[in-house]
Amino acid sequence: MTAIEALCAIFGAGGKVSPGPERPRLLAPPSMRPLVEEHREGLLKLVRDHGHCTPEVFRRAQVFEQQILLWIASGRFAVPVLVLRGASPVTAGSCISCGTAIRTGVRCIGCLDAIGVALGATPEDAWT
């Protein structure tokens, strides 16, 4: 299990990220403490770098991360076109990852954030 998968499981159990005066904090249900301990470093990095993101962004990042890992395991290079399962067909003016209508670019902000999470980018990377 990756840190992104662990975070999604924590959200699914009712956990949340609470913004703090200096940094966001992960609030996990007591039943999820073993998972938190197992993935402590990865969760801290995710919350520190992407605590502003919604649980939906992390859910998308989980899907994209799995696509990236499968792509790498297959021996291919570069990065695949990351697409959510069940996404609407791509048309002009829609996000190529989820199909949501957008005004400019090729991806919506939610998918851009999710790809940053899945690739381990930090806000300082400013790759979007």
Secondary structure as GFF3:
##gff-version 3
##sequence-region A 1 128
A	DSSP	alpha_helix	3	12	.	.	.	ID=ss1
A	DSSP	beta_strand	16	18	.	.	.	ID=ss2
A	DSSP	beta_strand	25	27	.	.	.	ID=ss3
A	DSSP	three_ten_helix	30	32	.	.	.	ID=ss4
A	DSSP	alpha_helix	33	38	.	.	.	ID=ss5
A	DSSP	alpha_helix	40	50	.	.	.	ID=ss6
A	DSSP	alpha_helix	55	73	.	.	.	ID=ss7
A	DSSP	alpha_helix	109	119	.	.	.	ID=ss8
A	DSSP	three_ten_helix	123	125	.	.	.	ID=ss9
###
